[in-house]
Amino acid sequence: MQTGKYTYTLNHFAMSWDPTGSMYVGPANIKENITIDYSGTAYAGTFTIMQYDTKGNVLQTVNGTITATRINVDSSV
């Protein structure tokens, strides 16, 4: 959702698996607050991931920062 001229909040869920990929752990809720630079080629912000078990109990919470820069791929190479 856009919250300002260059700012957005994102909220989505993902399915989480154990490191072997064979056992479903539960859903993870990923929330981000980002600001896109004026050129539209990069953004930065913060995130929170809440990992739940299959019964809805919080297993852990991870907070951090995120940055990204758009790249262009030269398909003629």
Number of C-alpha atoms within 10 A of each C-alpha: 9 12 11 9 9 13 16 15 16 12 13 10 13 11 12 17 14 10 9 6 9 8 10 13 18 19 19 21 16 18 17 20 19 21 21 18 13 10 7 11 11 14 18 16 17 15 17 16 18 17 23 19 15 11 9 10 11 14 12 11 13 10 12 10 12 12 12 11 11 9 8 5 7 6 5 4 4
